[in-house]
Amino acid sequence: MFDRYRYAYLLATLALLIIARPFLPDFGRNFVIAMLGLSLITAAVTSAAGRYQVWVGVVMTCAIVLSSLAPAEPGSFGSALLSPALGVIYWALTALLILRRILVRTSRVTADTVNGAICVYLVMGLGWSHAYALLEAVHPGSFELGGGVALEGAHYVFESFIGFSFVTLTTLGYGNVIPLTPKSEALAVAEAITGQLYLAVLLARLVAMEIVGRRAE
């Protein structure tokens, strides 16, 4: 049962963090971090190919959560730099593990294959949101965020960039968050290109897998 619906569980937790979170009562940032931790643990369990990968994911999850809970003061390494840096690495590895499973080790397109492909897309958006938070921590003033975006101490936190990340990934571009430096613009451009290439390559790959699978029957 778990293998059959492996990525449905991850998809549910990612949707809870990305989409449902703003509609839930505001319990503070610790609640957001708890939701992030749930998504990270689910990603570790569902994407890992071996037990050691699960444990690596658990250790990284603990490091991300604990560093996110640390006081965010100017120059604080814990929450300002460590958490988003680990987040970028974690989500990138998760995306690669899922892609390897659904595109290399799977011969037919199933419902969970589609779920996995969607998870990779959402994971990419979360990874870029951590990348933006990391850049803002390293180079304050890289972005202009309007509309009373929440701040944590003197630094932007990753959830402040979730909306901007997915708007950029889908090339929607509301303009409520503005990259102000060449580095932040380069990150935004790279995410937009990655999002479009992923959809094009993924669709072609899934169609090819389905054709080959049906011919093999």
C-alpha positions in Angstrom: 0.0 0.0 0.0 2.8 2.4 0.9 4.7 1.8 -2.3 1.6 2.2 -4.4 0.7 5.5 -2.9 4.2 6.6 -1.9 4.1 10.1 -3.3 0.4 10.8 -2.4 1.5 11.3 1.2 4.2 13.7 0.3 1.9 15.6 -2.0 -0.6 16.0 0.8 2.0 17.4 3.2 3.5 19.7 0.6 0.0 21.0 -0.4 -0.7 21.6 3.4 2.5 23.7 3.7 2.3 25.6 0.5 -1.5 26.1 -0.2 -3.5 25.3 2.9 -1.2 27.1 5.4 -2.5 30.6 4.8 -6.1 29.5 5.4 -5.3 28.0 8.7 -5.4 29.9 12.0 -2.3 31.9 12.7 -0.5 29.9 15.4 2.8 31.7 14.9 6.0 30.8 13.1 6.6 27.7 15.2 3.6 26.2 13.6 5.0 27.0 10.2 8.2 25.3 11.2 6.3 22.3 12.4 4.6 22.0 9.0 7.9 22.3 7.3 9.3 19.6 9.5 6.4 17.3 8.6 7.0 17.9 5.0 10.8 17.2 5.4 10.2 14.0 7.3 7.7 12.8 4.7 10.1 13.6 1.9 12.8 11.6 3.6 10.6 8.5 4.0 9.0 8.6 0.6 12.0 9.6 -1.6 14.8 7.5 0.1 16.0 4.4 -1.7 17.6 2.9 1.4 17.5 3.2 5.2 20.7 5.2 5.4 19.1 7.9 3.2 16.1 8.0 5.5 18.4 8.6 8.5 20.3 11.3 6.6 17.0 13.0 5.9 15.9 12.8 9.5 19.2 14.3 10.7 19.0 17.1 8.1 15.4 17.7 9.1 16.3 18.1 12.7 19.1 20.5 11.8 16.8 22.6 9.6 14.0 22.8 12.2 16.4 23.5 15.2 18.3 26.2 13.3 14.9 27.7 12.2 13.9 27.9 15.8 17.1 29.7 16.9 16.8 33.4 17.6 17.1 35.4 14.3 19.4 38.3 15.2 21.6 40.3 12.9 24.6 38.2 12.1 23.0 35.1 13.6 24.4 32.1 11.7 21.8 29.7 13.0 18.5 30.8 11.5 19.7 33.4 9.0 22.2 31.1 7.1 22.2 27.5 8.2 18.5 26.8 7.8 18.0 28.1 4.3 21.3 26.6 3.2 20.4 23.2 4.4 16.9 23.7 2.9 18.3 24.2 -0.6 20.5 21.1 -0.3 17.7 19.0 1.2 15.1 19.8 -1.4 17.5 19.5 -4.3 18.5 15.9 -3.1 14.8 15.1 -2.6 13.9 16.2 -6.1 16.8 14.1 -7.6 15.8 11.0 -5.7 12.2 11.2 -6.8 13.1 11.9 -10.4 15.4 8.9 -10.4 12.7 6.7 -9.1 9.9 7.8 -11.4 11.8 8.4 -14.6 14.6 5.7 -14.4 13.3 2.9 -12.2 9.7 3.0 -13.4 8.6 1.6 -16.8 4.9 2.6 -16.7 3.1 5.8 -15.9 0.9 5.3 -12.9 -1.1 7.6 -10.6 1.8 7.7 -8.2 4.2 8.5 -11.0 2.2 11.6 -11.7 2.0 12.4 -8.0 5.8 12.1 -7.8 6.3 14.4 -10.8 4.0 17.0 -9.1 5.9 16.6 -5.9 9.2 17.4 -7.7 7.6 20.6 -9.1 6.5 21.7 -5.6 9.8 20.7 -4.0 11.6 22.8 -6.6 9.5 25.8 -5.5 10.3 25.2 -1.9 14.0 24.8 -2.7 14.1 28.1 -4.5 12.3 29.9 -1.6 15.1 28.7 0.7 17.6 30.0 -1.9 16.1 33.4 -1.9 16.1 33.5 1.9 19.7 32.5 1.9 20.6 35.2 -0.6 18.8 37.8 1.4 20.6 36.7 4.6 24.0 36.9 2.9 23.2 40.1 1.0 20.5 42.1 2.8 18.4 44.3 0.4 18.5 41.8 -2.5 14.7 41.8 -2.6 11.9 44.3 -2.0 8.9 42.7 -0.4 5.7 44.7 -0.1 2.4 44.2 1.6 3.7 43.8 5.1 5.6 40.6 4.5 6.5 39.0 7.8 10.1 39.4 9.0 12.0 37.3 11.6 14.3 39.6 13.4 16.5 41.4 10.9 16.2 38.7 8.2 13.6 37.5 5.8 12.5 33.9 6.5 11.9 31.3 3.9 8.1 31.4 4.1 8.2 35.0 3.0 9.5 33.8 -0.4 7.2 30.8 -1.0 4.7 32.8 -3.0 7.3 34.7 -4.9 9.1 31.4 -5.7 6.0 29.7 -7.2 5.0 32.9 -9.1 8.5 32.9 -10.6 8.5 29.1 -11.2 5.3 29.4 -13.2 6.4 32.7 -14.9 3.2 34.4 -13.6 5.0 37.4 -12.2 2.7 39.5 -9.9 5.5 41.9 -9.2 4.8 42.2 -5.4 8.3 40.9 -4.7 11.1 42.6 -6.7 14.7 41.4 -7.2 16.9 44.4 -6.7 20.4 43.1 -7.5 22.0 41.2 -10.3 22.4 38.1 -8.1 18.7 38.1 -7.1 17.6 38.6 -10.7 19.9 35.8 -11.8 18.3 33.4 -9.3 14.8 34.4 -10.4 15.7 34.0 -14.1 17.2 30.6 -13.3 14.1 29.4 -11.5 11.8 30.6 -14.3 13.9 28.7 -16.9 14.1 25.6 -14.7 10.3 25.5 -14.2 9.6 25.7 -18.0 12.2 23.2 -19.0 11.0 20.8 -16.3 7.5 20.8 -17.5 8.5 20.3 -21.2 11.0 17.5 -20.5 8.8 15.8 -18.0 5.8 15.7 -20.3 7.9 14.3 -23.1 9.4 11.7 -20.8 6.1 10.5 -19.4 4.5 10.3 -22.9 7.5 8.2 -24.1 7.3 5.9 -21.0 3.6 5.3 -21.6 4.1 4.5 -25.3 7.0 2.1 -24.6 4.9 0.5 -21.8 1.9 -0.1 -24.0 4.0 -1.5 -26.9 5.6 -4.0 -24.4 2.2 -5.4 -23.4 
